[in-house]
């Protein structure tokens, strides 16, 4: 089984991590959603208890 020279593989590893950590995050953060969520009111809706006919 041949032994691999670690020099080119280490450079590929470092370059791929640089791409993942420097190039991709700004592209992901710059993504905006077309529909921004709207804030709901802090007031809780009025809930009524059920009236069961058999109780």
mmCIF file of the N, C-alpha and C atoms, coordinates in Angstrom:
data_MODEL
# 
_entry.id   MODEL 
# 
loop_
_atom_site.group_PDB 
_atom_site.id 
_atom_site.type_symbol 
_atom_site.label_atom_id 
_atom_site.label_alt_id 
_atom_site.label_comp_id 
_atom_site.label_asym_id 
_atom_site.label_entity_id 
_atom_site.label_seq_id 
_atom_site.pdbx_PDB_ins_code 
_atom_site.Cartn_x 
_atom_site.Cartn_y 
_atom_site.Cartn_z 
_atom_site.occupancy 
_atom_site.B_iso_or_equiv 
_atom_site.pdbx_formal_charge 
_atom_site.auth_seq_id 
_atom_site.auth_comp_id 
_atom_site.auth_asym_id 
_atom_site.auth_atom_id 
_atom_site.pdbx_PDB_model_num 
ATOM 1   N N  . UNK A 1 1  ? 0.842   -1.174 0.000  1.00 0.00 ? 1  UNK A N  1 
ATOM 2   C CA . UNK A 1 1  ? 0.000   0.000  0.000  1.00 0.00 ? 1  UNK A CA 1 
ATOM 3   C C  . UNK A 1 1  ? 0.891   1.243  0.000  1.00 0.00 ? 1  UNK A C  1 
ATOM 4   N N  . UNK A 1 2  ? 0.712   2.141  -0.975 1.00 0.00 ? 2  UNK A N  1 
ATOM 5   C CA . UNK A 1 2  ? 1.611   3.299  -1.066 1.00 0.00 ? 2  UNK A CA 1 
ATOM 6   C C  . UNK A 1 2  ? 1.322   4.320  0.031  1.00 0.00 ? 2  UNK A C  1 
ATOM 7   N N  . UNK A 1 3  ? 2.364   4.961  0.464  1.00 0.00 ? 3  UNK A N  1 
ATOM 8   C CA . UNK A 1 3  ? 2.243   6.024  1.456  1.00 0.00 ? 3  UNK A CA 1 
ATOM 9   C C  . UNK A 1 3  ? 1.998   7.342  0.740  1.00 0.00 ? 3  UNK A C  1 
ATOM 10  N N  . UNK A 1 4  ? 1.069   8.150  1.265  1.00 0.00 ? 4  UNK A N  1 
ATOM 11  C CA . UNK A 1 4  ? 0.767   9.427  0.648  1.00 0.00 ? 4  UNK A CA 1 
ATOM 12  C C  . UNK A 1 4  ? 1.624   10.524 1.249  1.00 0.00 ? 4  UNK A C  1 
ATOM 13  N N  . UNK A 1 5  ? 2.029   11.434 0.401  1.00 0.00 ? 5  UNK A N  1 
ATOM 14  C CA . UNK A 1 5  ? 2.776   12.596 0.861  1.00 0.00 ? 5  UNK A CA 1 
ATOM 15  C C  . UNK A 1 5  ? 1.792   13.559 1.515  1.00 0.00 ? 5  UNK A C  1 
ATOM 16  N N  . UNK A 1 6  ? 1.970   13.934 2.800  1.00 0.00 ? 6  UNK A N  1 
ATOM 17  C CA . UNK A 1 6  ? 0.978   14.765 3.478  1.00 0.00 ? 6  UNK A CA 1 
ATOM 18  C C  . UNK A 1 6  ? 0.973   16.229 3.029  1.00 0.00 ? 6  UNK A C  1 
ATOM 19  N N  . UNK A 1 7  ? 1.986   16.676 2.353  1.00 0.00 ? 7  UNK A N  1 
ATOM 20  C CA . UNK A 1 7  ? 2.082   18.099 2.000  1.00 0.00 ? 7  UNK A CA 1 
ATOM 21  C C  . UNK A 1 7  ? 0.915   18.573 1.138  1.00 0.00 ? 7  UNK A C  1 
ATOM 22  N N  . UNK A 1 8  ? 0.579   17.942 0.006  1.00 0.00 ? 8  UNK A N  1 
ATOM 23  C CA . UNK A 1 8  ? -0.541  18.479 -0.779 1.00 0.00 ? 8  UNK A CA 1 
ATOM 24  C C  . UNK A 1 8  ? -1.886  18.307 -0.071 1.00 0.00 ? 8  UNK A C  1 
ATOM 25  N N  . UNK A 1 9  ? -2.069  17.248 0.709  1.00 0.00 ? 9  UNK A N  1 
ATOM 26  C CA . UNK A 1 9  ? -3.339  17.022 1.384  1.00 0.00 ? 9  UNK A CA 1 
ATOM 27  C C  . UNK A 1 9  ? -3.549  18.016 2.506  1.00 0.00 ? 9  UNK A C  1 
ATOM 28  N N  . UNK A 1 10 ? -2.462  18.391 3.170  1.00 0.00 ? 10 UNK A N  1 
ATOM 29  C CA . UNK A 1 10 ? -2.576  19.396 4.221  1.00 0.00 ? 10 UNK A CA 1 
ATOM 30  C C  . UNK A 1 10 ? -2.939  20.754 3.622  1.00 0.00 ? 10 UNK A C  1 
ATOM 31  N N  . UNK A 1 11 ? -2.370  21.086 2.482  1.00 0.00 ? 11 UNK A N  1 
ATOM 32  C CA . UNK A 1 11 ? -2.700  22.357 1.815  1.00 0.00 ? 11 UNK A CA 1 
ATOM 33  C C  . UNK A 1 11 ? -4.161  22.355 1.359  1.00 0.00 ? 11 UNK A C  1 
ATOM 34  N N  . UNK A 1 12 ? -4.647  21.234 0.861  1.00 0.00 ? 12 UNK A N  1 
ATOM 35  C CA . UNK A 1 12 ? -6.046  21.135 0.448  1.00 0.00 ? 12 UNK A CA 1 
ATOM 36  C C  . UNK A 1 12 ? -6.951  21.277 1.657  1.00 0.00 ? 12 UNK A C  1 
ATOM 37  N N  . UNK A 1 13 ? -6.597  20.669 2.784  1.00 0.00 ? 13 UNK A N  1 
ATOM 38  C CA . UNK A 1 13 ? -7.383  20.782 4.007  1.00 0.00 ? 13 UNK A CA 1 
ATOM 39  C C  . UNK A 1 13 ? -7.455  22.241 4.473  1.00 0.00 ? 13 UNK A C  1 
ATOM 40  N N  . UNK A 1 14 ? -6.322  22.924 4.501  1.00 0.00 ? 14 UNK A N  1 
ATOM 41  C CA . UNK A 1 14 ? -6.292  24.323 4.945  1.00 0.00 ? 14 UNK A CA 1 
ATOM 42  C C  . UNK A 1 14 ? -7.086  25.205 3.992  1.00 0.00 ? 14 UNK A C  1 
ATOM 43  N N  . UNK A 1 15 ? -6.944  25.002 2.695  1.00 0.00 ? 15 UNK A N  1 
ATOM 44  C CA . UNK A 1 15 ? -7.671  25.816 1.724  1.00 0.00 ? 15 UNK A CA 1 
ATOM 45  C C  . UNK A 1 15 ? -9.182  25.593 1.829  1.00 0.00 ? 15 UNK A C  1 
ATOM 46  N N  . UNK A 1 16 ? -9.592  24.348 2.020  1.00 0.00 ? 16 UNK A N  1 
ATOM 47  C CA . UNK A 1 16 ? -11.028 24.089 2.133  1.00 0.00 ? 16 UNK A CA 1 
ATOM 48  C C  . UNK A 1 16 ? -11.593 24.723 3.396  1.00 0.00 ? 16 UNK A C  1 
ATOM 49  N N  . UNK A 1 17 ? -10.859 24.682 4.519  1.00 0.00 ? 17 UNK A N  1 
ATOM 50  C CA . UNK A 1 17 ? -11.332 25.338 5.739  1.00 0.00 ? 17 UNK A CA 1 
ATOM 51  C C  . UNK A 1 17 ? -11.377 26.847 5.576  1.00 0.00 ? 17 UNK A C  1 
ATOM 52  N N  . UNK A 1 18 ? -10.424 27.412 4.842  1.00 0.00 ? 18 UNK A N  1 
ATOM 53  C CA . UNK A 1 18 ? -10.469 28.857 4.586  1.00 0.00 ? 18 UNK A CA 1 
ATOM 54  C C  . UNK A 1 18 ? -11.711 29.217 3.784  1.00 0.00 ? 18 UNK A C  1 
ATOM 55  N N  . UNK A 1 19 ? -12.073 28.395 2.835  1.00 0.00 ? 19 UNK A N  1 
ATOM 56  C CA . UNK A 1 19 ? -13.284 28.652 2.058  1.00 0.00 ? 19 UNK A CA 1 
ATOM 57  C C  . UNK A 1 19 ? -14.499 28.583 2.961  1.00 0.00 ? 19 UNK A C  1 
ATOM 58  N N  . UNK A 1 20 ? -14.565 27.556 3.805  1.00 0.00 ? 20 UNK A N  1 
ATOM 59  C CA . UNK A 1 20 ? -15.727 27.408 4.682  1.00 0.00 ? 20 UNK A CA 1 
ATOM 60  C C  . UNK A 1 20 ? -15.823 28.516 5.717  1.00 0.00 ? 20 UNK A C  1 
ATOM 61  N N  . UNK A 1 21 ? -14.705 29.003 6.219  1.00 0.00 ? 21 UNK A N  1 
ATOM 62  C CA . UNK A 1 21 ? -14.735 29.969 7.310  1.00 0.00 ? 21 UNK A CA 1 
ATOM 63  C C  . UNK A 1 21 ? -14.682 31.427 6.872  1.00 0.00 ? 21 UNK A C  1 
ATOM 64  N N  . UNK A 1 22 ? -14.221 31.700 5.653  1.00 0.00 ? 22 UNK A N  1 
ATOM 65  C CA . UNK A 1 22 ? -14.075 33.096 5.212  1.00 0.00 ? 22 UNK A CA 1 
ATOM 66  C C  . UNK A 1 22 ? -15.040 33.442 4.086  1.00 0.00 ? 22 UNK A C  1 
ATOM 67  N N  . UNK A 1 23 ? -15.176 32.589 3.121  1.00 0.00 ? 23 UNK A N  1 
ATOM 68  C CA . UNK A 1 23 ? -15.971 32.917 1.933  1.00 0.00 ? 23 UNK A CA 1 
ATOM 69  C C  . UNK A 1 23 ? -17.451 32.644 2.144  1.00 0.00 ? 23 UNK A C  1 
ATOM 70  N N  . UNK A 1 24 ? -17.807 31.516 2.713  1.00 0.00 ? 24 UNK A N  1 
ATOM 71  C CA . UNK A 1 24 ? -19.215 31.124 2.802  1.00 0.00 ? 24 UNK A CA 1 
ATOM 72  C C  . UNK A 1 24 ? -20.042 31.876 3.841  1.00 0.00 ? 24 UNK A C  1 
ATOM 73  N N  . UNK A 1 25 ? -19.562 32.161 5.063  1.00 0.00 ? 25 UNK A N  1 
ATOM 74  C CA . UNK A 1 25 ? -20.429 32.829 6.047  1.00 0.00 ? 25 UNK A CA 1 
ATOM 75  C C  . UNK A 1 25 ? -21.008 34.161 5.597  1.00 0.00 ? 25 UNK A C  1 
ATOM 76  N N  . UNK A 1 26 ? -20.244 35.065 4.961  1.00 0.00 ? 26 UNK A N  1 
ATOM 77  C CA . UNK A 1 26 ? -20.884 36.305 4.499  1.00 0.00 ? 26 UNK A CA 1 
ATOM 78  C C  . UNK A 1 26 ? -21.985 36.061 3.471  1.00 0.00 ? 26 UNK A C  1 
ATOM 79  N N  . UNK A 1 27 ? -21.815 35.053 2.636  1.00 0.00 ? 27 UNK A N  1 
ATOM 80  C CA . UNK A 1 27 ? -22.856 34.756 1.652  1.00 0.00 ? 27 UNK A CA 1 
ATOM 81  C C  . UNK A 1 27 ? -24.119 34.249 2.331  1.00 0.00 ? 27 UNK A C  1 
ATOM 82  N N  . UNK A 1 28 ? -23.957 33.449 3.374  1.00 0.00 ? 28 UNK A N  1 
ATOM 83  C CA . UNK A 1 28 ? -25.119 32.925 4.085  1.00 0.00 ? 28 UNK A CA 1 
ATOM 84  C C  . UNK A 1 28 ? -25.790 34.024 4.900  1.00 0.00 ? 28 UNK A C  1 
ATOM 85  N N  . UNK A 1 29 ? -25.002 34.877 5.543  1.00 0.00 ? 29 UNK A N  1 
ATOM 86  C CA . UNK A 1 29 ? -25.560 35.948 6.362  1.00 0.00 ? 29 UNK A CA 1 
ATOM 87  C C  . UNK A 1 29 ? -26.270 36.984 5.496  1.00 0.00 ? 29 UNK A C  1 
ATOM 88  N N  . UNK A 1 30 ? -25.806 37.186 4.277  1.00 0.00 ? 30 UNK A N  1 
ATOM 89  C CA . UNK A 1 30 ? -26.409 38.184 3.395  1.00 0.00 ? 30 UNK A CA 1 
ATOM 90  C C  . UNK A 1 30 ? -27.766 37.743 2.858  1.00 0.00 ? 30 UNK A C  1 
ATOM 91  N N  . UNK A 1 31 ? -28.111 36.483 3.046  1.00 0.00 ? 31 UNK A N  1 
ATOM 92  C CA . UNK A 1 31 ? -29.394 35.990 2.549  1.00 0.00 ? 31 UNK A CA 1 
ATOM 93  C C  . UNK A 1 31 ? -30.530 36.616 3.355  1.00 0.00 ? 31 UNK A C  1 
ATOM 94  N N  . UNK A 1 32 ? -31.513 37.153 2.663  1.00 0.00 ? 32 UNK A N  1 
ATOM 95  C CA . UNK A 1 32 ? -32.669 37.728 3.344  1.00 0.00 ? 32 UNK A CA 1 
ATOM 96  C C  . UNK A 1 32 ? -33.916 36.950 2.935  1.00 0.00 ? 32 UNK A C  1 
ATOM 97  N N  . UNK A 1 33 ? -34.825 36.834 3.849  1.00 0.00 ? 33 UNK A N  1 
ATOM 98  C CA . UNK A 1 33 ? -36.076 36.152 3.581  1.00 0.00 ? 33 UNK A CA 1 
ATOM 99  C C  . UNK A 1 33 ? -37.064 37.141 2.988  1.00 0.00 ? 33 UNK A C  1 
ATOM 100 N N  . UNK A 1 34 ? -37.890 36.738 2.030  1.00 0.00 ? 34 UNK A N  1 
ATOM 101 C CA . UNK A 1 34 ? -38.834 37.675 1.425  1.00 0.00 ? 34 UNK A CA 1 
ATOM 102 C C  . UNK A 1 34 ? -39.925 38.136 2.391  1.00 0.00 ? 34 UNK A C  1 
ATOM 103 N N  . UNK A 1 35 ? -40.294 37.313 3.335  1.00 0.00 ? 35 UNK A N  1 
ATOM 104 C CA . UNK A 1 35 ? -41.345 37.675 4.289  1.00 0.00 ? 35 UNK A CA 1 
ATOM 105 C C  . UNK A 1 35 ? -40.748 37.726 5.682  1.00 0.00 ? 35 UNK A C  1 
ATOM 106 N N  . UNK A 1 36 ? -40.556 38.923 6.182  1.00 0.00 ? 36 UNK A N  1 
ATOM 107 C CA . UNK A 1 36 ? -40.040 39.074 7.533  1.00 0.00 ? 36 UNK A CA 1 
ATOM 108 C C  . UNK A 1 36 ? -41.157 38.752 8.527  1.00 0.00 ? 36 UNK A C  1 
ATOM 109 N N  . UNK A 1 37 ? -40.836 38.100 9.630  1.00 0.00 ? 37 UNK A N  1 
ATOM 110 C CA . UNK A 1 37 ? -41.881 37.776 10.605 1.00 0.00 ? 37 UNK A CA 1 
ATOM 111 C C  . UNK A 1 37 ? -42.390 39.049 11.284 1.00 0.00 ? 37 UNK A C  1 
ATOM 112 N N  . UNK A 1 38 ? -43.677 39.082 11.540 1.00 0.00 ? 38 UNK A N  1 
ATOM 113 C CA . UNK A 1 38 ? -44.266 40.229 12.212 1.00 0.00 ? 38 UNK A CA 1 
ATOM 114 C C  . UNK A 1 38 ? -44.382 39.928 13.702 1.00 0.00 ? 38 UNK A C  1 
ATOM 115 N N  . UNK A 1 39 ? -44.250 40.957 14.511 1.00 0.00 ? 39 UNK A N  1 
ATOM 116 C CA . UNK A 1 39 ? -44.349 40.775 15.946 1.00 0.00 ? 39 UNK A CA 1 
ATOM 117 C C  . UNK A 1 39 ? -45.803 40.633 16.357 1.00 0.00 ? 39 UNK A C  1 
ATOM 118 N N  . UNK A 1 40 ? -46.060 39.709 17.256 1.00 0.00 ? 40 UNK A N  1 
ATOM 119 C CA . UNK A 1 40 ? -47.413 39.531 17.759 1.00 0.00 ? 40 UNK A CA 1 
ATOM 120 C C  . UNK A 1 40 ? -47.591 40.401 18.996 1.00 0.00 ? 40 UNK A C  1 
ATOM 121 N N  . UNK A 1 41 ? -48.819 40.714 19.281 1.00 0.00 ? 41 UNK A N  1 
ATOM 122 C CA . UNK A 1 41 ? -49.086 41.550 20.448 1.00 0.00 ? 41 UNK A CA 1 
ATOM 123 C C  . UNK A 1 41 ? -48.797 40.762 21.729 1.00 0.00 ? 41 UNK A C  1 
ATOM 124 N N  . UNK A 1 42 ? -48.427 41.493 22.774 1.00 0.00 ? 42 UNK A N  1 
ATOM 125 C CA . UNK A 1 42 ? -48.106 40.854 24.042 1.00 0.00 ? 42 UNK A CA 1 
ATOM 126 C C  . UNK A 1 42 ? -49.363 40.439 24.793 1.00 0.00 ? 42 UNK A C  1 
ATOM 127 N N  . UNK A 1 43 ? -50.511 40.929 24.363 1.00 0.00 ? 43 UNK A N  1 
ATOM 128 C CA . UNK A 1 43 ? -51.768 40.597 25.033 1.00 0.00 ? 43 UNK A CA 1 
ATOM 129 C C  . UNK A 1 43 ? -52.179 39.172 24.678 1.00 0.00 ? 43 UNK A C  1 
ATOM 130 N N  . UNK A 1 44 ? -52.518 38.394 25.715 1.00 0.00 ? 44 UNK A N  1 
ATOM 131 C CA . UNK A 1 44 ? -52.923 37.014 25.482 1.00 0.00 ? 44 UNK A CA 1 
ATOM 132 C C  . UNK A 1 44 ? -54.366 36.982 24.993 1.00 0.00 ? 44 UNK A C  1 
ATOM 133 N N  . UNK A 1 45 ? -54.675 36.104 24.072 1.00 0.00 ? 45 UNK A N  1 
ATOM 134 C CA . UNK A 1 45 ? -56.062 36.017 23.601 1.00 0.00 ? 45 UNK A CA 1 
ATOM 135 C C  . UNK A 1 45 ? -56.975 35.460 24.699 1.00 0.00 ? 45 UNK A C  1 
ATOM 136 N N  . UNK A 1 46 ? -58.210 35.905 24.678 1.00 0.00 ? 46 UNK A N  1 
ATOM 137 C CA . UNK A 1 46 ? -59.184 35.448 25.665 1.00 0.00 ? 46 UNK A CA 1 
ATOM 138 C C  . UNK A 1 46 ? -59.632 34.032 25.315 1.00 0.00 ? 46 UNK A C  1 
ATOM 139 N N  . UNK A 1 47 ? -59.471 33.129 26.259 1.00 0.00 ? 47 UNK A N  1 
ATOM 140 C CA . UNK A 1 47 ? -59.908 31.748 26.035 1.00 0.00 ? 47 UNK A CA 1 
ATOM 141 C C  . UNK A 1 47 ? -61.065 31.437 26.971 1.00 0.00 ? 47 UNK A C  1 
ATOM 142 N N  . UNK A 1 48 ? -62.026 30.717 26.465 1.00 0.00 ? 48 UNK A N  1 
ATOM 143 C CA . UNK A 1 48 ? -63.193 30.316 27.253 1.00 0.00 ? 48 UNK A CA 1 
ATOM 144 C C  . UNK A 1 48 ? -63.110 28.829 27.541 1.00 0.00 ? 48 UNK A C  1 
ATOM 145 N N  . UNK A 1 49 ? -63.530 28.453 28.728 1.00 0.00 ? 49 UNK A N  1 
ATOM 146 C CA . UNK A 1 49 ? -63.531 27.033 29.047 1.00 0.00 ? 49 UNK A CA 1 
ATOM 147 C C  . UNK A 1 49 ? -64.694 26.351 28.347 1.00 0.00 ? 49 UNK A C  1 
ATOM 148 N N  . UNK A 1 50 ? -64.521 25.071 28.084 1.00 0.00 ? 50 UNK A N  1 
ATOM 149 C CA . UNK A 1 50 ? -65.556 24.324 27.390 1.00 0.00 ? 50 UNK A CA 1 
ATOM 150 C C  . UNK A 1 50 ? -66.664 23.954 28.386 1.00 0.00 ? 50 UNK A C  1 
ATOM 151 N N  . UNK A 1 51 ? -67.856 23.957 27.913 1.00 0.00 ? 51 UNK A N  1 
ATOM 152 C CA . UNK A 1 51 ? -68.972 23.485 28.736 1.00 0.00 ? 51 UNK A CA 1 
ATOM 153 C C  . UNK A 1 51 ? -69.416 22.131 28.185 1.00 0.00 ? 51 UNK A C  1 
ATOM 154 N N  . UNK A 1 52 ? -69.074 21.081 28.935 1.00 0.00 ? 52 UNK A N  1 
ATOM 155 C CA . UNK A 1 52 ? -69.387 19.743 28.501 1.00 0.00 ? 52 UNK A CA 1 
ATOM 156 C C  . UNK A 1 52 ? -70.828 19.405 28.919 1.00 0.00 ? 52 UNK A C  1 
ATOM 157 N N  . UNK A 1 53 ? -71.652 18.897 28.028 1.00 0.00 ? 53 UNK A N  1 
ATOM 158 C CA . UNK A 1 53 ? -73.034 18.630 28.387 1.00 0.00 ? 53 UNK A CA 1 
ATOM 159 C C  . UNK A 1 53 ? -73.202 17.462 29.355 1.00 0.00 ? 53 UNK A C  1 
ATOM 160 N N  . UNK A 1 54 ? -72.263 16.558 29.474 1.00 0.00 ? 54 UNK A N  1 
ATOM 161 C CA . UNK A 1 54 ? -72.446 15.382 30.335 1.00 0.00 ? 54 UNK A CA 1 
ATOM 162 C C  . UNK A 1 54 ? -71.872 15.588 31.720 1.00 0.00 ? 54 UNK A C  1 
ATOM 163 N N  . UNK A 1 55 ? -71.399 16.775 32.050 1.00 0.00 ? 55 UNK A N  1 
ATOM 164 C CA . UNK A 1 55 ? -70.878 16.986 33.404 1.00 0.00 ? 55 UNK A CA 1 
ATOM 165 C C  . UNK A 1 55 ? -71.746 17.930 34.163 1.00 0.00 ? 55 UNK A C  1 
# 
